[in-house]
């Protein structure tokens, strides 16, 4: 059974993913979590900002598992990159373009207004870059180049999400995925 705190975190994560940080109110969070109003401040004395930072890190951990789930069973890292973008496109189509990256949604909203939330987003992105870098290093790519490819992969994915949601088309994901796969292929040839 989920504790009240767990319900608050998971409800907030879902609300942030769908509507962002600023559009999500504390009353909506506790109502969605079926939690008493005071419980939010009991578990998160820093209020919505403290809750937001914890939710960002929790969501980042959940979404970060996708790297292993896609890369580890793939026959090679080029296929994994292609599969990663194809999976993202499928998720967008299946959710009517509503379910993109929850961390990017929050990062765009709060990075200039809240240092704790900006730092939480930066920490999550860094963990994803590290996880992807490990896979590229494992494929024989030098660490500095693996890091560069991981930043390229994440930046391409996040930018493609924005364009895909705005255009209601997965074409940006297909193009970005192809370019990222080409960059990885080129790095493997040089390795």
N, C-alpha and C positions, 0 to 999 in steps of 0.2 A: 504494500500500500504506500502511496506517495504521501510524504509529510506535507504540511501546509507550506513550508518553505519551498519544497520541490514543486508544488502546484503553482506557486507564485512565479517561480523561475520559468517553468515551461509555458505557462499562460502568457507571461511577458514576452518570451522569445517568439511565440506565435504572433502576438499582436505587433511586435516590432517588425517581424518579417513581412507582415502584410501591410502595415500602415506607417511604419517608421517610429522613431522615438518621440518626436514633438506631437504627433497626432494621437499618441497613446496616453491616456490619463490614468492617474492612480486609482480613481474609482472604477474605471473600466478594468484595470488589472485585477483588483480584488474581486470584482464581480465575476470575471471570467474564471478566476482561480477558485471560486466558491470559498473565499477566505474572509475572515473578519477584517475590517478596515485597519484596525490597530496592529494586526499581525505583520503588515508590510513594514511598518516602522519598528516593530519588535525585531524582525530579522534583518532589516536594512535601516539602521538608525540614520544613515546618511540620505535616506529617502530615495527618490526615483533615480538620482544620479548613481548612487551606490548600487542599487538594483541593476541599473543599466549596464554598469561595468561588469558585474557578475554575469549577467545574461549574455553579454558580448563574448566573454571568455568561455562560458558554457556552450553557447551556440558554435563558437569557433572550434571547440573540441569536437563537437558532433559533426560539423561539416568537414573538419580536417580529416576525419576517418575516410572520407571519400577518396582521398589521395591513395591510400593503401588499397582500398576496395577496387579502384580502377587500375592502378599501376601494377600491383602485385600479381594478379592473375594474367596480365597481358603478356604475350610472347616476347615483346620488346618495348622499349620506351617510346618509340615513334608511334606504335599502335596504341599505347596507353594514352598519349597526348591526343591522338585522333579520337579515341573512345571517350576521353574526358569531355571534349567539346561536343561530341555527338550526344552524350548523356545530358549535358547542360541544355542543349537544344530540345531534346525530348521532354525534359522537365518543364521547360518554358511552354512548349506546345500543350502538354498535358494539364497544365495549371492555367491555361488561357493567359499566359504571359505575366502572371502575378507572382510566381515563386522564383525569384532570382537569388542572388547572394544577400543574406540578411546583414552581413558585416559591412559590405559596401554601402548598402542603403543607409545604415546608421553613420558610417564614416563620413559620407557626403553631407549629412545633416548636422553633425555635432563637432567635427574636428576643429572648427574655428571657435567654438563656443564653450567647450568643456574639455579641459586637459585630462581628467580621469577617463572619459569616454574615448578621447583621441588615443590615449596610451593603450587602452584595452584593445582598440581596433588595430593599432600598430603591432601589438604583441601577437594578436591572432594572425595577421598577415605574415609576420616574421616566422611563426611556427609553421605555416603552410609552405613558405618558401624553403625553410629548412627540410621539411618532409619531402618535397619534390626534389630538392638538391640531392638528398640521400639516394633517391632512385637514379638520378642521372649519374652520380658518382659510381654507383653500383654497376652502371652500364659501361663504365670506362672513361667517362668524361672528367676532365680535370676539375677540382673543386671550384676554382674561380669561375670557370665557364659554366659549371653546373648551377652555381648561384645566379649567374646572369640569365641563363635559360629559365630558371624558376621564376625570376622577377618578370621576364618577358611573358611566360605562360600566364601568371596571375594578372598582370596588367592587361594582356590581350583578352583574357576571359572576362574580367570586370568591365572593361570598355565595351566588349561585345554584348554583355548583358544589358548595358544601358541602351545601346543602339537597337538591340533586338526588342526590348520592351517598348521603346518609343515607336519603332516602325512596325511592331507586331509581325516580325519576320525573323526567322532563324538564320537568314543569310549572313549577318555579321558574325555569328558563331562559326558558321562553315568556313568563311574566309579567314577569320582569326585562327581557327583551329588548323587550317591548312598551312598558314604561314608559320605557326608555332611548330608544327610537325616538320616543316622544311628546315627550320632553324636547328632542331634537334638532329635531324638527319645529317645536316652539314657538320655539326659538331662531332657526331660519331665518326664521320669520314676523316676528320682531322685528328681524332683521338688515337 
